[in-house]
């Protein structure tokens, strides 16, 4: 049941004001899309809002004390790199995508050294302009920056235990709500990933005969959702078809599970995103008809360099 | 049943630990107690030394019952050979406990009437001091095999008889343990089954009374196990099965790179750096216990608390002498630690390097900590210590400046009382009544501040500016320790042979 405010084609006698109020069952998604298309808001703005909310929650709710210098470095450096690289290439400067990367780094990266923060931020945004294949970047920028930091830089680590179950609930509700409202197709990847990962984690617990509290704890890490909604959902490093997205998300879930529970690697989420990015780049290499391989894509800036 | 009557007392998973010398002691595993044996699980102490995939686990043993009743079962991720088991030294665990313990730091206010000069003393108050079979016959092996339990090896190490078990089914292992006279708590079968499916082995230790008599010790020494496996974890699930209420666990980790934290539970810093009333110096143990209990209560028993994280090359202030290379080796530090000459990086002479210690403290039960503790070593080398500041007021100053000093002191003392009440949940009025308040001893000048600022009509308005007395901190000098001779580990020997044969 949906309440629709509608401009009638002709005034009705029962509504002297000239408006009709109708209650209709919306069986057609076309109508719904038409309705929501009036609010043509970039989904990245939703992501920025959600990430800011999580950051606020981590400070006020979880008592995290961010280092102001590091925070500023992670917020400013990506914008500087984005601006410089855009100017160099000759594309308009867009803040939104760099802001998502910035906020993801603020939430996930732990460091106490200013230059490490600057280098990670530079690598993150720089990878979008340098590590490219057929008109778009290969790796999710944040995952790329985090991966390099974990491998190569001192004083950089991730703290998956930092996020309690409250973060999971908050993020899930916010992002789930946004998905319902906006129907952003990129979130399909997130939800397929979450469903696949849940199947694996709860399936393992069922096989081990563990109490339900254990898989719940393993699954409801806030970090899982941050990866799901803000990295795996990156439209430029994920397939464009539903089937492709499903395969991509399931590959991510499977590799995360394998790295975490079979190889006992730390930060399996980062490595699995990077692995899935490589897998997708390879598939594009094979499939020369890929839409994203078109360098004359008029929306290249808005999509490929965002 | 006869078998039940001769039940041994086991603890599953691990470690007896002293919390303080007064309040002992418990075990992060569960006791499989004799029916009439009253044992309690309250606190445990574990040292984890880790580099790469190599781990040395040391379990402090504060067991205080009959030695013949002692036994423990520890799940380990991989198969263990004789050389990978070692009996350690309680003193080394006491040393790391004392070294990393939360501490009091004292400062003394100077006489406000004297001209400014450096006059400072600091004393550290280390607070935590803790007080602290037979072989299976071949017929039993056959019996075990029929139950799907394989006794992979049996050893006598020090005063312990060790058996390494693997099993195919939890039911078989459960039955085997019961047949062997162990009283296994309800619910253990399910947990054992989970560990078996994760391909974990079981390490059973019992006291060999003859060997113990030869040694002549009245206590049991800590058991150490060295293994190589990517899993960096501590099994605590079994330990919650027969626990009465919550338990405390202290985990001391020594790593090369940096701080250790839990990956499946939040790791949060314990409150530190607050100024508290001086009388707490005589009540530090209750203070620390209540402060920790209050922190756990506020946190909802969701987190692991970080109490100390420091490069072992130095400390400031030191609650105890830093550990030297020999002591670190006793705790299982298998990599080469060099001794500093004290000239580089401000390190103290004779102190081992290339080692970073983290002290984690958690209070847990099955409801709040359903999963085993999973750890990661981070690159974080930022130092942290739980420290609480005592500032001794100067009493007896009589000059004009003293009025300002005591007025400010009244405010400061109130703040310290509130800090203490906030940290511990103690009654604020009781705290106030126990602490020094300038208003009790002297009549403070009640002149309004504007009169002090501008003066009365009949007085000169030029007054000396108000200044709070300054104090400065100097670390307590630590006497140099004799430099031990480093013993290189031969490349051709297995890494766990650092203990020697």
Interface residues (C-beta under 8 A of the other chain):
Chain A: X62 X63 X110 X112 X154 X155 X156 X157 X159 X160 X161 X162 X163 X164 X207 X208 X209 X210 X211 X213 X214 X217 X218 X221 X263 X264 X265 X266
Chain B: X190 X193 X194 X197 X198 X229 X230 X231 X232 X258 X261 X262 X263 X264 X265 X266 X267 X268 X302 X367 X370 X371 X376 X378 X379 X380 X381 X382
